[in-house]
Amino acid sequence: MIRSLTLAAAALSLSACAHASVPRHAALHDTEWKIVRIDGKPPASPRAAIRFTRDRLSATVGCNGQGGTWVIEQGKLVGGPYISTMMYCEGLMDQERALADLLGAKPTVDVTRGTLTLRSKTHVIEARRVK
């Protein structure tokens, strides 16, 4: 019985250490960004945004919301599973797919002078910090 408790405590300790060592990108923690370009084009909606809290991100190009957990690992945004609402959004579907594909592709992250750039092999999103 004592051995089981000791093993359980050790497992919990290792789990806590592993979680505590997960890197966060200080420039993203508790921030909000207005998306200004999706694959080189302005967003179809002025509501396009990405928000980062301590352990969750939420994003929209103006219609459906997407969100999930996030960490930065070796300069890449790694997260998920991402969930999304599933409404049809006239004129926004290509950008909705681009955002979903980008988030799922573990994009590289660059934060320079108030600009956030997320880049995968097939998509790029640029955003300006608003909070």
C-alpha positions in Angstrom: 0.0 0.0 0.0 2.8 2.5 0.9 4.7 1.5 -2.3 1.5 2.3 -4.3 1.1 5.7 -2.7 4.8 6.5 -3.2 4.5 5.6 -6.9 1.4 7.6 -7.3 3.0 10.6 -5.6 6.1 10.3 -7.8 3.9 10.1 -10.9 2.0 13.2 -9.9 5.3 15.0 -9.1 6.7 14.1 -12.5 3.5 15.2 -14.2 3.5 18.5 -12.5 7.2 19.1 -13.4 6.6 18.2 -17.0 3.6 20.7 -17.1 5.6 23.4 -15.4 8.5 23.1 -17.8 6.3 23.6 -20.9 7.6 26.9 -22.4 5.2 29.8 -22.9 6.1 32.7 -25.1 6.1 35.8 -22.9 5.2 38.1 -25.8 1.9 36.1 -26.3 0.7 35.5 -22.8 -2.6 37.4 -22.1 -2.5 39.3 -25.5 -5.0 40.1 -28.2 -4.1 40.5 -31.9 -6.1 42.0 -34.8 -5.5 39.9 -37.9 -4.4 42.2 -40.7 -3.4 39.7 -43.5 -4.2 36.1 -44.3 -2.0 34.8 -47.0 -1.2 38.3 -48.1 -4.8 39.5 -48.3 -6.8 41.6 -45.8 -9.3 39.6 -43.7 -12.8 39.6 -45.1 -14.1 40.7 -41.7 -12.9 43.5 -39.4 -13.5 41.1 -36.4 -10.6 38.8 -37.4 -8.5 38.3 -34.3 -6.4 35.9 -32.2 -6.4 35.9 -28.4 -3.9 34.1 -26.1 -4.7 33.5 -22.4 -2.4 31.6 -20.0 -3.1 28.2 -21.6 -5.8 28.7 -24.3 -6.0 30.5 -27.6 -9.1 31.6 -29.5 -9.2 32.8 -33.0 -11.7 33.9 -35.6 -11.7 35.5 -39.1 -15.1 37.0 -38.3 -17.6 34.1 -38.2 -16.7 30.8 -36.6 -14.6 30.7 -33.4 -11.7 28.3 -33.1 -9.8 27.5 -29.9 -7.7 25.1 -27.9 -4.6 24.9 -25.8 -1.3 26.2 -26.8 2.5 26.2 -26.1 5.5 27.3 -27.9 8.0 24.5 -28.7 11.2 25.2 -30.5 9.7 28.4 -32.0 6.5 26.8 -33.2 2.9 27.2 -32.0 1.8 23.7 -30.9 -1.7 23.2 -29.6 -5.0 21.6 -29.7 -7.0 19.8 -30.2 -8.6 22.8 -31.7 -12.4 23.0 -31.7 -14.5 25.2 -34.0 -18.0 26.2 -34.5 -19.3 25.0 -37.8 -21.5 27.7 -39.4 -21.5 28.5 -43.1 -20.0 32.0 -43.5 -20.6 33.7 -46.9 -17.3 35.1 -48.2 -15.2 33.8 -45.3 -14.8 30.1 -45.8 -11.4 30.2 -47.6 -10.0 32.3 -44.8 -11.6 30.1 -42.2 -9.9 27.0 -43.7 -6.6 28.8 -43.9 -6.7 29.7 -40.2 -7.7 26.1 -39.2 -5.0 24.6 -41.5 -2.4 27.1 -40.2 -3.1 26.4 -36.5 -3.1 22.6 -37.1 0.3 22.8 -38.9 2.4 23.9 -35.9 3.3 27.3 -37.5 6.5 29.2 -36.7 6.0 32.2 -34.4 7.6 35.6 -34.8 6.8 38.6 -32.7 8.5 41.7 -33.8 7.6 45.4 -33.0 4.0 44.7 -32.2 3.4 42.3 -35.1 2.7 38.6 -34.8 3.5 36.4 -37.8 2.3 32.7 -37.8 3.8 30.8 -40.8 3.3 27.3 -42.0 4.4 25.8 -45.3 1.1 26.8 -47.0 -0.3 29.8 -45.0 0.8 33.0 -43.3 -1.2 35.2 -40.9 0.0 38.6 -39.8 -1.6 40.4 -36.8 -1.1 43.6 -34.9 -1.2 43.7 -31.1 -4.3 45.5 -29.6 -4.0 44.3 -26.0 
